[in-house]
């Protein structure tokens, strides 16, 4: 069970869920999608696009039918920072053999990526009542050292502090307006293509939808390369030769060799730091960031604040 629909589709495609014989006992769903799927077996349900519906009304209705649902041998929760609420845990408890107290379950979470759930701390306290074994990820298995340290520097949030590989320096580019940002983006894509980078492994991430981003819903890179907006696509429909475009929020839980983060216009407030953390940490090897020049003072303020943490991480890595 996860929060993000794109993560659900990615996992289903990766495990080739079409092989029903191999995975006949495995179900991969978003939590909300699973709730709706089971409820619709019993009654019609109208989807309402508001928080009250998804956080309160939907789990309450699901619990009405939960006793009739076949219980699972084990439940794995990913994106726990988005799903650990009292109501959701009641639902999971109801569909797990032995419940949360005696059943087999695992929960993976990164509190630094909590961009949706205001009840996370209470939810985490609630599952700790069941005395689960707790582990911390100490080695960063995705990002290069440079990406990890830059994430700390501009967000104050720390991914796992030990890094497996070194990489290239992070490129941060200020822009005065969208026109200049587009010009710099085109220049970057030309550079990557000239260096022999596989553009099919590049993703452009923005806090805004494709139409409302600086790209304005257009492939500004034509005829250099293709550009594909993937926010609502299944992985099997991805064009292997095209640069991908997605919102930061929808790409949470996924990764790309090269991430180009655009349209960043805030660094200091809590919401921006968490969203930027998600964006920065999607990159495995190369990271390019384009930000509004008017917020350069915010970057300087955050870096001044996070420098002691950065030095501490560097010391720990040197010791190890």
Secondary structure, 3 states (H helix, E strand, C coil): CECCHHHHHHHHHHCCCCCCCCCCCCCCCEHHHHHHHHHCCCCCCCCCCCHHHHHHHHHHHHHHHHCCCCCECEEEECCHHHHCCHHHHHHHHHHECCHHHHCEEEECCCHHHCCCCCCHHHHHHHHHCCCCCCCCCCEECCCCHHHHHHHHHHHCCCCCCEECCCCCCCEEEEECCHHHHHHHHHHHHHHHHHCCCCHHHEEEEECCCCCCCCCCCCCCCCCCCCEEECCCCCHHHCCCCCEEEEECCCCCCCCEEEEEEEEECCCCCHHHHHHHHHHHCCEEEEEEEEEEHHHHHHHHHHHHHHHHHHHHHHHHHHHC
